[in-house]
Amino acid sequence: MSGSVLFDEDVVSVAGALSHLKRRVCFESGERLLLRWSEKIYEIQLEIALKKWIENTRLENVDKMIKDRKQWALHAECHANDDLQAWYHYTFAEELYRLRGPFWHKEAVLPEYSMHPIITNIDEKDLSSPSTTYTAMAATMYTVRGRLAPAEYSLFEQLTTQGAVVLKHPFRTGRPQKKRFQLSLVQGDMYLYMYLTWKGKHGMQGIELASVTRVTSGIDTDALKRTAKNIEKRDCFLSLVTADRSLDLCFEAASEQALWASCLTELIALEQEVKQKHYDDVTARSPSPPLLSEHNVSINNNIIT
């Protein structure tokens, strides 16, 4: 009898312990749940406070930002007749002006317009054809700027101004020679077609970017297989291949080659898209194909001379 009583007491003791443990677990779970809800409410309140602060700060500075935009555009307008970049900034001020943050005020830097002077007397140093319009120039620059990465756009600006000296391997005969390469812009309807140009034996020569079928790295073309002696610098070679020739270049460093390759690849793709669209538009208006002479250059096998 006594053993049965002890057993019943043990059961009651265990049941009480389990009940206490259950209440403890429920209490701790409730505390954790309450803590999570408190944290969530705090995050929401903090987000609301931040949005209110941003909006109030923006409204406080909106007049300053409007004045700064006008000052930046006025600065560009004052130099628009002397510098092409200034004309470009003034014409596309709404698209090009950038604030330094979403709401706070910081004056935009006023560029020192001196790197892109407008040349009134066209000569062989000018990178545009005589009929180039500034509207087409701005449209080209704006399109290219949106397509290229910052480092690639810096190279594009260099090639359209002072150019860059690169070792060129001959396509037929001769020895590799350093040439100054520049991007020449040839007037289209509302866009400038690009040619990578250099000074050869018979004057200025060039290759139309839209005519390039592939861009290759390394010693890949017949010309390089014949003339490239330094195999260790294979990563420094770059070739632009067209239907009937290749333009083969060798750079001092592989990083320079990689930058030229990425920049020219983007420009070639862009040129081919623009030219195809132009061809489609002309074909839609007339059954006859567009004439190459409308580009205002003498073109022979994709080479301007």
Residue pairs with C-beta under 8 A, 6 or more apart in sequence:
54 102
54 103
55 103
57 103
57 104
58 102
58 103
61 103
61 104
61 105
64 105
65 99
65 105
68 105
68 107
68 108
69 93
69 97
69 108
71 107
71 108
71 110
72 89
72 93
72 97
72 108
72 110
73 89
73 90
73 93
73 97
75 110
75 111
76 86
76 87
76 89
76 90
76 93
76 111
76 113
77 86
77 90
78 86
79 86
79 113
80 86
80 87
80 90
80 91
81 87
81 118
82 113
82 117
82 118
83 113
83 114
83 115
83 116
83 117
83 118
84 116
84 117
84 118
84 134
84 137
85 111
85 113
85 115
85 116
86 111
86 113
86 116
87 118
87 134
87 138
88 96
88 137
88 138
88 141
88 142
89 96
89 111
91 134
91 138
92 138
92 142
95 142
97 108
98 108
99 106
99 108
100 106
100 108
115 157
115 161
116 161
119 125
119 126
122 128
122 130
124 204
127 160
127 161
127 182
127 183
127 184
127 185
128 137
128 184
128 185
128 186
128 187
128 192
129 184
129 185
129 186
129 187
129 295
129 296
129 297
130 296
131 187
131 296
132 185
132 186
132 187
132 192
133 187
135 190
136 187
136 188
136 189
136 190
136 191
136 192
137 185
137 192
139 190
139 191
139 192
140 185
140 191
140 192
143 191
143 270
143 274
144 153
144 156
144 267
144 270
145 153
147 266
147 267
147 270
148 156
148 263
148 266
148 267
149 262
151 259
152 259
152 262
152 263
152 266
155 164
155 259
155 260
155 263
156 183
156 263
156 267
158 164
159 181
159 182
159 183
159 196
160 182
160 183
160 185
162 182
163 180
163 181
163 182
164 180
164 181
164 182
165 178
165 179
165 180
165 181
166 178
166 179
166 181
166 249
166 250
166 251
166 260
167 176
167 177
167 178
167 179
167 249
167 250
167 251
168 176
168 177
168 178
168 179
168 181
168 198
168 247
168 248
168 249
168 250
169 176
169 223
169 224
169 227
169 228
169 248
169 249
169 250
170 176
170 177
170 223
170 227
171 223
171 245
171 246
171 247
171 248
172 223
175 227
176 227
176 250
179 198
179 199
179 200
180 198
180 199
181 196
181 197
181 198
181 249
182 196
182 197
182 198
183 194
183 195
183 196
183 197
184 194
184 195
184 196
184 197
184 204
184 206
184 304
185 192
185 193
185 194
185 195
186 192
186 193
186 194
186 195
186 295
186 296
186 297
186 304
187 193
187 295
187 296
188 274
188 278
188 294
188 295
189 278
191 274
191 278
193 208
193 209
193 210
193 271
193 274
193 275
193 295
194 208
194 209
194 210
194 267
194 271
195 206
195 207
195 208
195 209
195 297
195 304
196 206
196 207
196 209
196 240
196 247
196 264
197 204
197 205
197 206
197 304
198 204
198 205
198 206
199 205
202 305
203 305
204 304
204 305
205 303
205 304
205 305
206 303
206 304
207 240
207 242
207 245
207 247
207 302
207 303
208 271
208 299
208 302
208 304
209 264
209 267
209 268
209 271
210 268
210 271
210 272
210 274
210 275
211 242
211 243
211 302
212 240
212 241
212 242
212 264
212 268
213 241
213 242
213 243
214 241
215 238
215 239
215 240
215 241
215 261
215 264
215 265
215 268
216 238
216 239
216 241
217 235
217 237
217 238
217 239
217 257
217 261
218 234
218 235
218 237
219 225
219 228
219 231
219 234
219 237
220 237
220 239
221 239
221 241
221 246
221 248
222 246
223 239
223 246
223 248
224 237
224 239
224 248
227 248
228 234
228 237
228 250
233 250
235 254
235 257
236 250
236 251
236 252
236 253
236 254
236 256
236 257
237 248
237 249
237 250
237 251
237 257
238 248
238 249
238 250
238 251
238 257
238 260
238 261
238 264
239 246
239 247
239 248
239 249
240 246
240 247
240 264
240 268
242 302
243 302
244 301
244 302
245 301
245 302
245 303
249 260
251 257
251 260
278 290
279 289
279 290
282 289
282 290
283 289
283 290
292 299
297 304
298 304
298 305
